[in-house]
Amino acid sequence: MAELREVWRIADEARFDHLWNFDHLAAIGDGGPDRPVFEGWTILAAMAAATKHVRIGCMVTGNTYRHPVLLAKEAATVDHLSDGRLEFGIGAAWAEIEHQMYGFDGLDHRVGRLSEALQVIRSLWTQQATTFEGRYYHLHDAVFNPKPLQTPHPPIWIGAGGETTLRLVAKYADVWNAIFAEPDETRRMIEALVAACAAIGRDPSEIRRSFQLRWDGESTDEVIETSGSMAELGFTEQVVYLAGGHVARTAEKLANLLPELRRAQPVAS
């Protein structure tokens, strides 16, 4: 926990645009699920209290882990704790081992659940009362106070790569968080998002684009090159995952690299 707090301090003092954690209840990846993992939204509350400038968010919340009313309430609380600095990241969830171990339902209907959850959450944040009769969620004259500080609501980031979830991005997202892919696949996803926006009459330029890259603090040329190439594809929000065993040390290196990363972005015409 001390090392996490140090990373948050570095991000805040270096004036990064945003600072993220992730939402898993067990470790993911090749190392197995038994490595220590803290709960994401509890950590976000701590991040809100420990920082003053950087925007904060969860990249991204697994929708199946919480009822959308609880998630909406957690998000509104963190928005107040941070004085309106929350970026609201959400996705359909995917980690089968967590659902198997803990008995979570809904992975087989995750896109439908996400669609309904987004409707519920936005309504709770913006309407005086919410009645919703869906397949998965049911609300009856549900009041919700306080509303988030940000109006109409915190920016919604949706993690998506498939055509079905990209349609949800087109309808609900302020930011699309793309799954990592090779350039050709990334272009295919962009085309699918543009088509999904056209189908509902939304201007795709209203949706910012986000991607992640892992960095162990070793090859600065690689991270700068990747950042520049993704910026050329319209990805204005770039999230660097700190890899390796000394994440605070890597965060310091990234902070020193931040001015050069900013210069790598194309100048808007």
N, C-alpha and C positions, 0 to 999 in steps of 0.2 A: 504493500500500500504506500509506503514511503516513496518508492520509485515512481509509482503512478502520480503522486502529488508533485514530484519533481518535474515530470513530463508536462503536467498541466501548467506549472509555473513558467517553464520555458516557453510553451506555446503562447501564454498570455503576454509575457514580457516581450517576446519577439514580434508580437502583433500578427500572428497567423490569422487568417480569416475565420477558420472554424477548427474545432477540436472534437474528436469523435472517440467513442468506445464501441463495443459490439454487444449483441444481445444473444448470449448462449448461456445455458445453465450447466453445460459440460464442455470440456475442451474439444475442439475440432482439429482435424488434420492428422498427420501420420503418427504423432506422439501418443495417441490414445486419449480416451475421454476422462481419465482420472486426474489430470493435472488441474491445479487450482484455477477456478473461474469465479469472479464476483458477479452479482446480479446487476444487469445493465442500468436500469432506471434508478436504483438506489445510488449507483455510482454517478449518474448524471446529476442527482441532487447535490452530491458532494462536489462535483465539478463546478456547479453553479455557485456554490459558496466559496470555492477556492480561487475563482477567477473574477476578473472585472471587465475585460474587454472582448476576449475571444468568444465567438458564438459556439454553441455546444450542441451535440446531437448523438444519436445512436445509429450506427451504420450496420444493418438496419434492424429495427424491431421485428421480431418474429410474431406475426399476427396470431398464430395459434396458441401462444403461451398465455394470453390474457384475454378476458372479455373486453370488447372495445370500450365499454363505459369506464372500466378500471384504467385502461390505457389512456383514454381521453383525460381522465382526472389526474393521472400521474403527469401527463404532458402539461396540462394547465398549471399544475403545482410547480413544476420545474421552470415554466415560463415566468412565473411570478418570482421564484427564488433567484432567477438570473436577470431580473429586470428586463425581460423581453428578448433574451438572446437564444431562445431555443430554435433549432432546426429539427423538424419532426420527420425522422426516417422510419419507413415501414416497408415490409415485404411479406410475401406469402408464407415464408418459412420453408425449410428444406431438410434440416438435419434429422434423418430417420432415427439415429441412435437415441437422441433425446426423447423423441416421441415413444419409442419402444421402452426405454428405461423408466420413464416417468408416467407413462400412460396418457399422454396428451392425445386428444382426438383431433381429427380434421385435416390431416396431411393429405388424404385422398380427395378432399374437397377444398383445398387451400385457396385456389383462385376465387371461387365463389364466396368463400368466407371473407377474403380480403376485400372483395368488391362491396359486400354488405358492411363490413367494418368501416370502410372509408366513408360510406354514406352516413353511418351512425355517428362517427366521430365529428365529421364536419357539421352535421346538424346540431349536435350537442354544443359545439363551440360557437355556433352562430345564431341559433334559434332560441326563443324563449322557452319552448317545450318541444319535446320530440316524441312522436308516435311512429313506430316502425314495425312492420310485420314482414319479416323476411323468412327465408328458409332456415337460417341458422340463428338469427338474433331477433328478439321481440322486446320492444319498449313501449310503454303506455304512459302518455302525458309525463314524460321524464323531464324533470327540471335539472339544470346543471349550472351551478354557480360556485366560484367565480368563473367567468369566461377567461380565456388566455389574455394576457396583456396585449399581444400583437393582434391587430385587426386586419382583415377579418379573422385570421388565425395564423399560427406559426407556419412558415413555409413547409410544404409537404414534399419530402423526398421519397420516391418509390423505387425500390430496387427491382429491376426487371430485365429479362432478355428474350423471353418467348413472345410470340405475337399476341397471345391472350392477355398476358400481363402488360404488354406495351399498350394495349387498348385502355387499360386502367390508367396508365401513365398519361395518355392523351386526355383522358376525361378528368382526372383528379390532381395530377402532380404539378407542383411548381418547379421541381427538379427531378430529372431522370437519372437514377444511379445505375449505370450500365454494368453488367457482369463483365469480368475481364475476358477479352477475346482477341484474336488476331485481327489485323486491320481490315481484311476483307469481310470477316464476320461482323465487325463493328459497323462497317458501312451498311451491311444488310440490315442490322438492327435499326440504324438511323433511318433507312428507307422505310422500314416497317412502321416506325414511329410517325414519320411524316405522313404516310398513308392513313394511319389511324387518326391523326389529327384532321386530315382532309375529310374523312368520313363523318366527323361530327362538327365540322366547320370551325375548328380551332386553329389559330396561327401557331405553328410549331416553334416559332421564335419566342413564344411566351414561356417555353419550358427550357430551363437551363439544363446543361448536361454535365454529369459527374462521372468520374471513374476512379479506381484505386490502383496503386502500384505498390509492391513490396520493396523495401529498401533496407539493406543491412548496414548502411553507412560507409560502404567501401568504394563503389564505382559512381563518382559524381557525374561523369560524362553520360552514363547510361540513364540516370534519373532525369538529367536536363534534356537529353535527346527525346526520351519518352514523353516528358511533359510538353515539349514543343510540338511533337508530332500529333499528340492528342488535342492540343489547342488548335491546330490547323483543321481538325475535324469538328471544331465547335465545342470542345469540352472546356468550359470555363472554370469548373469546380474540380479540383484535383486533390485526392486524399492519399497521403503516403502512409502506408502501414509500416510501422517500425519493426523490423525483423532482427533476430539475433538475441544474444543474452544480456546486453547492456542497453536497454531501450532509452534510458535517460541520456547516455553518451551519444547514441544515434540521434536523439532529438536535438541535442546541442549542435551536432554537425549539420542537421537539416536547417536549424535556425540560421546558422552562418551561411547556408546556401540559399536562403529564401530570397535575398535581393536578386541573385542571378536567375532563380526560377521565375521571378516576376518579369525580368527582362526578356525571358524566352517566349513570353506570350505575344502573339501577333497584335499589332496596333490596329484598333478598330478604325474603319474608314467612315 
